[in-house]
Structures are given as C-alpha cells and as structure tokens.
Amino acid sequence: MKKNYLSREGYEKLDKELRDLKTRGRKEIAEEISEARAKGDLSENAEYDAAKEAQGHLEKRIAERENTLAISSILDEKDIDTSKAYLLSTVTIHNKKVDKEMKYTLVSKDEADFKQGKISVDSPIGKAILGREVGDVFTVDVPAGKLELEIKNIER
C-alpha cells in the first residue's frame, strides 16, 4: 500500500470533509430515502431509486476519504531538506518555451489545486520537479507538448 503524505492543513481539510459526509451527508440522504419511501410502491418509485443511488455514491466517497486518511501521514515541513524539491516545497521554475516564471507548491494529489498554485507530485510537471536542485534544466512531456524548464528557486 502506497503511503500518502499530506500537510497538516490538507489532512485537517480531508478529515473535516469526512466528518461532514458522515453526519450531514448521511442525514440528508436518509431524509430523501424516507420521503421517497413515503410516496408508495418502491418498485416503480424513481425518486427512491435516485436516493438509493445517491446513498451509494456518498458511501463510496466516505470509504475513499477514510482510506486516504488511513494511509496518510502528516509531513512536518521543518524535517524537509531545502536543497532539493520535495513534497511541500514551493518551487519557482522558468518555462523557457514561453519565457515565463511560475511558482508551484508540490503537494499530494489530494491537496492539488492549480488555481492556488498547488500541483500534485503525481502530475507530469510535479514528477519532473521532484528531487531537482536550483539550476537544474529538464524537459517535461505534457499534453500540450514538451516543456523545457529550469529550477530557479526552492523554498519552504
């Protein structure tokens, strides 16, 4: 089983979501099932079928979150080597193709949010950055083609 590393913030966010799914989510689904059941014959009740399907999706999400949290460890930023790009590193890279600098924080897939500059270490760019040092120049295959990138700065 692959170990998953999260920041404290990411772990707490997933834990909060799990608690919400188990409490509010389950309560809402139970109410929908109860309302649909009250409408009569269950064999021809589309609302009941939809509510039961929604319940199945909810339980799947709960199981996924429980599994993620079970295999996750909170990564302490002060234990991370700052000379190389690792999980929770904020890396400034220069895209030579478009002559533009970008700044990304490397996170697990569960915390990735491109709009906030958080990219997954499982993404093509994230994988290529991992373990690199300032000054490293490398090429990455992405859906849009090949990118030539240079590590300009690594910080925590």
C-alpha positions as CSV (number, residue, x, y, z in Angstrom):
1,M,0.0,0.0,0.0
2,K,1.4,3.3,-1.1
3,K,2.0,5.9,1.7
4,N,0.3,9.3,1.2
5,Y,1.9,12.4,2.7
6,L,-0.2,15.5,3.5
7,S,0.4,18.9,5.0
8,R,-1.4,19.4,8.4
9,E,-3.8,21.7,6.6
10,G,-4.6,19.1,3.9
11,Y,-5.1,16.4,6.5
12,E,-7.4,18.5,8.5
13,K,-9.4,19.5,5.4
14,L,-10.0,15.9,4.4
15,D,-10.9,14.9,8.0
16,K,-13.4,17.8,8.2
17,E,-14.9,16.7,4.8
18,L,-15.2,13.1,6.1
19,R,-17.0,14.1,9.3
20,D,-19.4,16.3,7.2
21,L,-20.1,13.4,4.9
22,K,-20.8,11.1,7.8
23,T,-23.1,13.5,9.6
24,R,-24.8,16.0,7.4
25,G,-24.5,13.9,4.2
26,R,-25.9,10.7,5.7
27,K,-28.7,12.6,7.4
28,E,-29.8,14.3,4.2
29,I,-29.7,11.1,2.2
30,A,-31.7,9.3,4.9
31,E,-34.3,12.1,4.7
32,E,-34.5,11.8,0.9
33,I,-35.0,8.0,1.2
34,S,-37.7,8.4,3.8
35,E,-39.6,10.9,1.8
36,A,-39.4,8.8,-1.3
37,R,-40.4,5.7,0.6
38,A,-43.5,7.5,1.9
39,K,-44.7,8.0,-1.7
40,G,-45.7,4.4,-2.1
41,D,-44.7,1.5,-4.3
42,L,-40.9,1.2,-4.2
43,S,-40.8,-0.9,-7.4
44,E,-41.9,2.0,-9.5
45,N,-40.5,4.9,-7.5
46,A,-37.8,6.8,-9.4
47,E,-37.2,9.1,-6.5
48,Y,-36.4,6.2,-4.2
49,D,-34.1,4.7,-6.8
50,A,-32.3,8.0,-7.2
51,A,-31.9,8.5,-3.4
52,K,-30.5,5.0,-3.0
53,E,-28.1,5.6,-5.8
54,A,-27.0,8.9,-4.2
55,Q,-26.6,7.0,-0.9
56,G,-24.2,4.5,-2.7
57,H,-22.1,7.4,-4.1
58,L,-22.0,9.0,-0.7
59,E,-20.8,5.8,1.0
60,K,-18.2,5.4,-1.7
61,R,-16.8,8.9,-1.1
62,I,-16.8,8.2,2.7
63,A,-14.8,5.0,2.1
64,E,-12.4,6.8,-0.2
65,R,-11.8,9.5,2.3
66,E,-11.3,7.0,5.2
67,N,-8.8,5.1,3.1
68,T,-6.9,8.2,2.2
69,L,-6.7,9.3,5.8
70,A,-5.7,5.8,6.9
71,I,-2.7,5.6,4.6
72,S,-1.7,9.3,5.2
73,S,1.0,10.8,7.3
74,I,1.3,14.5,8.2
75,L,4.5,15.8,6.8
76,D,6.4,18.3,9.0
77,E,7.9,21.0,6.9
78,K,10.9,21.5,9.2
79,D,12.0,17.9,8.5
80,I,12.4,18.5,4.8
81,D,15.7,19.1,3.1
82,T,15.6,22.5,1.4
83,S,18.4,21.9,-1.1
84,K,16.1,19.8,-3.3
85,A,12.5,19.9,-4.4
86,Y,10.3,17.6,-2.3
87,L,6.7,17.5,-1.2
88,L,5.6,20.8,0.3
89,S,8.4,22.7,-1.5
90,T,7.5,25.9,-3.2
91,V,9.5,25.9,-6.5
92,T,10.0,28.7,-8.9
93,I,10.5,27.4,-12.4
94,H,11.3,29.2,-15.6
95,N,9.5,27.9,-18.7
96,K,12.0,28.5,-21.5
97,K,9.5,27.9,-24.3
98,V,7.3,30.9,-23.3
99,D,10.0,32.8,-21.3
100,K,7.8,32.9,-18.2
101,E,8.4,32.1,-14.5
102,M,5.9,30.2,-12.5
103,K,5.7,29.3,-8.8
104,Y,4.2,26.0,-7.6
105,T,3.9,24.2,-4.3
106,L,4.3,20.4,-4.6
107,V,1.5,18.6,-2.8
108,S,-0.2,15.2,-2.8
109,K,-2.9,14.5,-5.3
110,D,-5.5,15.0,-2.5
111,E,-4.4,18.6,-2.0
112,A,-3.7,19.7,-5.6
113,D,-5.4,22.9,-6.6
114,F,-3.9,24.5,-9.7
115,K,-5.7,27.9,-9.1
116,Q,-3.8,28.1,-5.8
117,G,-0.5,27.1,-7.4
118,K,-0.6,23.7,-5.7
119,I,0.4,20.9,-8.1
120,S,0.4,17.2,-7.5
121,V,3.7,15.3,-7.3
122,D,1.9,12.7,-9.5
123,S,1.4,15.2,-12.3
124,P,3.9,15.2,-15.2
125,I,5.4,18.5,-14.1
126,G,5.3,17.6,-10.4
127,K,7.1,14.3,-11.1
128,A,9.7,16.0,-13.1
129,I,10.4,18.6,-10.4
130,L,10.8,16.1,-7.5
131,G,14.4,15.7,-6.4
132,R,15.7,18.6,-8.6
133,E,18.0,21.3,-7.4
134,V,18.3,25.0,-8.2
135,G,19.8,25.4,-11.6
136,D,18.6,22.1,-13.0
137,V,17.3,22.3,-16.6
138,F,15.0,19.5,-17.8
139,T,12.3,18.6,-20.3
140,V,8.8,17.5,-19.5
141,D,6.2,15.9,-21.7
142,V,2.8,17.4,-21.1
143,P,-0.4,17.1,-23.2
144,A,0.5,20.4,-25.0
145,G,3.9,19.1,-26.0
146,K,7.4,19.3,-24.5
147,L,8.4,22.0,-22.0
148,E,11.9,23.0,-21.2
149,L,12.0,24.1,-17.5
150,E,14.7,25.4,-15.2
151,I,14.5,25.4,-11.4
152,K,15.2,29.0,-10.2
153,N,14.3,28.8,-6.5
154,I,13.2,26.3,-3.8
155,E,11.7,27.4,-0.6
156,R,9.5,26.1,2.3
